[in-house]
Structure formats: structure tokens, C-alpha cells
Amino acid sequence: MRTTTGWKATGPGSVERAQLTRRDLRPDDIAVRVDYCGVCHTDVHTLRTYDPHAESLLVPGHEFTGVVTETGADVTAFSVGDPVAVGNIVDSCGTCAMCAAGQENFCHTFPTLTYGGTDRQDGSTTLGGYSREYVVRDTFAYPLPTGLDAAAAAPLMCAGVTVWEPLRSLGVGPGSRVAVAGLGGLGHLAVKIVVALGATTTVISRSTDKRDDALQLGAHDLIASTDAQQMAAARDTFDVVIDTVSAPHDLAPYLKLVAMDGTLSLVGYLGELTIEAMDLLVGRKKLSSAGSGGRPSTAEMLRFCADNGIGADVEVLPSAQVNTALERLARNDVRYRFVLDMSDLT
């Protein structure tokens, strides 16, 4: 086994520095020195429910960039020194219909997650990217394209591909009218990508406080969801409404904004929903969802972001301040994504 240093959960909401073990490299593995790891709301939610008496360690982190330090005997796609990115999926069955379609994120036997997942060969629990080293199958690591800042690229591997997947599957492009509900970690990347795809872009936020931010990101307009007059004027307007709001909320106001035969795509809150069938019926509207992305989609997203100069707006903190980042993220005190600099673990 290999040893490294990282941040393990000690109880609800907090982590502490610890020595960790990684598997010895298999023939198709690469070892990655983790340089930057994003802090995701999923990390906050997972830590809140962590039982410190659990048998398995919890090491969060599922969006990171770094450099290859060693390769397995069968690896040909990477060499030592290559910059790489890793997202929230590190393995899948490889044989089901979804995997065959390049949608490993929908693997019928469930994909192996970057942390808290079950290794398909030895049954161990995966430990995440809040660490200085990660060992991963080469097919679930991605070359980091030239021109992408390594820190700003880390959140692309979760937030970026989460919004990219539905935008591409719904055919968003020039002539499309798209609204992005919520302007946080997911939403700000959705705005940047929608704008780069050539669509007319509107942000929906609870108030007009974020109008300047929305316009700076490239949006053409902002609608305050609490303004009944603005919402009524925008009824049946958008081909796609991509809903990045992470808290439970009423979908009816957003469905009213969707144009005939348009789609409301949920990527923020993925819990139980209640909707009125008439909100879909009137206008033949569609309700869809998406989560993460398969390997082809993830690679395409990285190339698109590199070609269009898209990275997350990040606040970079030394990894020793990870608990501060988690506390601030829990109260949405970040614009728009925290990224940990893991170099202080050396």
C-alpha cells in the first residue's frame, strides 16, 4: 500500500489531517499528485451525516486537478508529468447499456464514486481528493487542456459537467433561449457555458442583487423570482430553464417560464418533488434531470471550456483552512466556488 496525507472526517461537519493509504498501482492505474481540489455542497451534506464511529473512513473531495507521478504497466494515455483532472466517478461496470453508450454516470450497477464508493476489485471504500495523492484508473482521468487554470478547472469536474450534460443533450446553441435559476457554484458555470454556446441567457434569482454579477458573467438579463410582474411577463419564454437551486422549492413558477415544448431541467435539488400535471400539460412542457456526465461528455466539456476560456470563479484557500471553507460554504459565503490548494500537505 502507498501512504499519503489528507483530511478525514472526524464528525458532523469537520475534518482533520491524517495519514491515509492508497492502493498499489494496478496495471491500468495512474498516481496523481493532487494540486487543487474543489469543495462541493455534496461534501458539506455528506459530512453533516457522517457517523464518527463508522467502520470506513470518510475523505471528501471529488473534483480535482493535479499531475501524474507514476503509471501502471499497461497505461499508454498518460506519462509522468502530465496535468490531469478527475471528477466524481472513478469506475463503472463497463458492460451495461449505459456504459456502452458512454454514460458511465448512469451505470446500471451504479458507478464507483470518487469517495464513499466501493472499489470494484477489492471492495474497499474509496477516499476522496482532500489528499495529496489519488490513485485512479487511467480511463477515468482526463488530460487537462492547455490554457485551463488548474485551480479554476477543478470545479469543472463536478459543477461544470453537471450543467454541461443537460445543455448539450437538449441541443442548446445559437437561437436558444435559456434561463438559469440560481447563481451559485452550478449556476455561474451554467451562465458561462450557455453564453459560450451562443444562446440568449437570462438569470433567475430571488432578487435583483445579483444583476451586476449576472451581466458580468455574460447574461443578457436577470429576472427576480419574487417579482410577480417580471415572472408573469416572462411566461412561456424559454426553451430551456436549467434549475440549479439546491434547496427544496416550488417548481410551478419555473415551469410557467418554459416555452411550448420546452424543458425544465433540474440539476440542483434532486430530492422528492411534487408537481401539478397541468403545469406540464399546458404547453407540452417537459421535466428532466441530469447528474454528472459520462467519459465522452466530460472530455468534450473540458475541451469546450479550454477553447472558450471558461473556468470557475474560485476562492483558493490552503487545505489547512478546509474547515473554514466548509463552514462558509454551508452558509453560502463564497463567490462562487472554494478550491483547496493541497501543496501544504507535502
LOFILUM-792221 format. One record per residue (C-alpha): residue in three letters; z, x, y. Coordinates in steps of 0.25 Angstrom, whole numbers, padded with zeros to 4 digits, always signed. Layout:
alaZXY...
***
This chain:
met+0000+0000+0000arg-0002+0004+0014thr+0008+0003+0025thr+0007-0001+0040thr+0015-0006+0051gly+0015-0021+0057trp+0022-0033+0061lys+0028-0042+0051ala+0035-0056+0053thr+0050-0056+0054gly+0052-0071+0056pro+0046-0082+0064gly+0038-0077+0076ser+0041-0062+0075val+0037-0049+0068glu+0042-0035+0067arg+0036-0021+0064ala+0035-0018+0049gln+0029-0009+0039leu+0018-0016+0031thr+0010-0013+0019arg-0005-0015+0017arg-0013-0015+0004asp-0020-0002+0000leu-0035-0004+0003arg-0043-0011-0007pro-0058-0007-0009asp-0062-0017+0002asp-0051-0015+0012ile-0050-0009+0025ala-0037-0004+0032val-0037-0008+0047arg-0028-0002+0057val-0025-0014+0065asp-0026-0011+0080tyr-0025-0025+0087cys-0020-0038+0081gly-0021-0051+0087val-0009-0061+0088cys-0013-0075+0084his-0006-0088+0085thr-0006-0088+0070asp+0003-0076+0070val+0013-0084+0078his+0012-0096+0069thr+0014-0088+0057leu+0026-0080+0062arg+0033-0093+0066thr+0033-0098+0052tyr+0036-0085+0045asp+0048-0084+0036pro+0054-0070+0037his+0059-0072+0022ala+0045-0074+0017glu+0041-0064+0006ser+0028-0060+0013leu+0027-0052+0026leu+0020-0058+0038val+0012-0049+0047pro+0003-0057+0056gly-0010-0053+0063his-0024-0058+0059glu-0033-0053+0070phe-0034-0038+0072thr-0043-0027+0074gly-0042-0012+0070val-0048+0000+0064val-0052+0003+0049thr-0043+0014+0044glu-0047+0014+0029thr-0057+0007+0020gly-0057+0003+0005ala-0066+0009-0005asp-0077-0002-0004val-0077-0004+0011thr-0090-0001+0018ala-0090-0010+0030phe-0079-0002+0037ser-0075+0012+0040val-0063+0019+0045gly-0062+0017+0060asp-0070+0004+0061pro-0064-0006+0070val-0061-0019+0063ala-0056-0033+0065val-0048-0042+0055gly-0045-0057+0056asn-0037-0067+0049ile-0044-0067+0036val-0044-0055+0027asp-0049-0060+0014ser-0055-0073+0007cys-0059-0076-0007gly-0074-0073-0004thr-0079-0083-0014cys-0077-0097-0009ala-0088-0105-0002met-0081-0102+0012cys-0080-0087+0009ala-0095-0087+0004ala-0098-0093+0018gly-0091-0082+0026gln-0080-0092+0029glu-0068-0084+0023asn-0059-0091+0033phe-0061-0103+0024cys-0059-0097+0011his-0056-0107+0000thr-0045-0099-0005phe-0040-0096+0009pro-0043-0083+0016thr-0033-0072+0016leu-0027-0071+0029thr-0024-0058+0037tyr-0009-0061+0036gly-0001-0070+0027gly-0013-0071+0018thr-0013-0068+0003asp-0021-0055-0002arg-0031-0060-0012gln-0029-0048-0021asp-0014-0045-0021gly-0008-0057-0016ser-0001-0050-0005thr+0001-0057+0009thr-0008-0051+0020leu-0001-0045+0032gly-0008-0046+0045gly-0013-0038+0057tyr+0000-0035+0064ser+0000-0022+0058arg-0007-0008+0060glu-0015-0009+0047tyr-0022-0020+0039val-0030-0019+0026val-0041-0029+0025arg-0053-0032+0016asp-0065-0026+0023thr-0073-0039+0023phe-0062-0046+0032ala-0062-0035+0042tyr-0073-0035+0053pro-0079-0024+0061leu-0074-0024+0076pro-0087-0025+0084thr-0089-0014+0095gly-0085-0020+0108leu-0074-0029+0104asp-0060-0024+0109ala-0051-0022+0097ala-0039-0030+0103ala-0047-0041+0109ala-0055-0043+0095ala-0042-0045+0087pro-0041-0059+0090leu-0055-0062+0088met-0052-0061+0073cys-0044-0073+0073ala-0045-0081+0086gly-0060-0077+0088val-0065-0080+0075thr-0057-0093+0075val-0065-0099+0087trp-0078-0092+0083glu-0079-0098+0070pro-0080-0113+0075leu-0088-0109+0087arg-0099-0103+0078ser-0098-0114+0067leu-0100-0124+0078gly-0112-0117+0084val-0106-0115+0098gly-0117-0108+0107pro-0125-0110+0119gly-0125-0124+0123ser-0112-0128+0116arg-0101-0134+0124val-0087-0129+0119ala-0073-0131+0123val-0061-0122+0119ala-0048-0129+0118gly-0037-0119+0121leu-0038-0106+0128gly-0029-0096+0119gly-0032-0086+0109leu-0042-0094+0102gly-0047-0102+0114his-0050-0090+0123leu-0059-0083+0112ala-0066-0097+0109val-0070-0097+0124lys-0075-0083+0124ile-0083-0086+0111val-0089-0099+0116val-0093-0093+0129ala-0100-0082+0122leu-0107-0092+0112gly-0113-0098+0125ala-0106-0111+0125thr-0101-0119+0137thr-0086-0117+0135thr-0074-0125+0140val-0059-0122+0138ile-0050-0134+0136ser-0035-0131+0140arg-0023-0139+0143ser-0024-0135+0158thr-0033-0128+0168asp-0024-0116+0168lys-0034-0108+0159arg-0046-0112+0166asp-0048-0098+0172asp-0046-0091+0159ala-0056-0100+0152leu-0066-0097+0163gln-0063-0082+0162leu-0066-0083+0147gly-0079-0089+0149ala-0076-0104+0148his-0084-0113+0157asp-0073-0124+0159leu-0059-0128+0156ile-0054-0142+0153ala-0039-0145+0154ser-0036-0154+0141thr-0025-0160+0149asp-0034-0165+0160ala-0039-0179+0155gln-0050-0180+0165gln-0056-0166+0161met-0055-0169+0146ala-0062-0183+0148ala-0073-0176+0156ala-0076-0166+0144arg-0076-0177+0133asp-0088-0175+0123thr-0092-0162+0130phe-0090-0150+0120asp-0098-0147+0107val-0086-0139+0102val-0071-0139+0106ile-0064-0127+0100asp-0049-0131+0099thr-0041-0118+0100val-0028-0125+0103ser-0017-0120+0093ala-0007-0131+0095pro-0008-0146+0089his-0015-0154+0099asp-0023-0167+0100leu-0038-0165+0097ala-0043-0178+0103pro-0045-0173+0117tyr-0053-0161+0112leu-0061-0170+0103lys-0065-0178+0115leu-0071-0166+0121val-0080-0163+0109ala-0095-0168+0111met-0102-0177+0101asp-0104-0169+0088gly-0095-0158+0094thr-0083-0151+0087leu-0069-0149+0090ser-0065-0136+0082leu-0050-0133+0080val-0046-0118+0079gly-0033-0118+0086tyr-0024-0129+0079leu-0026-0130+0064gly-0015-0140+0060glu-0015-0154+0057leu-0024-0163+0066thr-0025-0178+0070ile-0037-0183+0076glu-0044-0197+0078ala-0057-0199+0071met-0063-0206+0083asp-0061-0193+0091leu-0071-0187+0081leu-0080-0199+0079val-0083-0201+0093gly-0094-0190+0095arg-0095-0186+0081lys-0085-0175+0084lys-0081-0164+0074leu-0067-0158+0072ser-0067-0144+0066ser-0059-0132+0064ala-0060-0117+0060gly-0052-0105+0057ser-0055-0090+0058gly-0068-0086+0052gly-0075-0080+0040arg-0080-0066+0040pro-0094-0068+0045ser-0089-0077+0057thr-0078-0067+0060ala-0088-0055+0061glu-0098-0064+0069met-0087-0067+0079leu-0083-0052+0081arg-0098-0049+0084phe-0099-0060+0093cys-0087-0056+0101ala-0091-0042+0102asp-0105-0046+0107asn-0099-0055+0117gly-0087-0047+0122ile-0077-0057+0116gly-0063-0053+0113ala-0049-0060+0114asp-0041-0059+0127val-0029-0051+0122glu-0016-0046+0126val-0013-0034+0118leu+0001-0030+0114pro+0007-0019+0106ser+0010-0024+0092ala+0025-0021+0095gln+0024-0033+0104val+0019-0043+0093asn+0031-0052+0094thr+0029-0053+0109ala+0015-0057+0106leu+0019-0067+0096glu+0029-0074+0105arg+0019-0074+0117leu+0008-0080+0109ala+0018-0091+0103arg+0019-0096+0118asn+0004-0093+0121asp+0007-0082+0131val-0005-0074+0129arg-0019-0074+0134tyr-0026-0075+0124arg-0022-0066+0112phe-0012-0056+0109val-0016-0043+0101leu-0007-0033+0096asp-0010-0018+0097met-0006-0013+0084ser-0006+0002+0087asp+0009+0002+0090leu+0010+0001+0075thr+0005+0015+0072
***
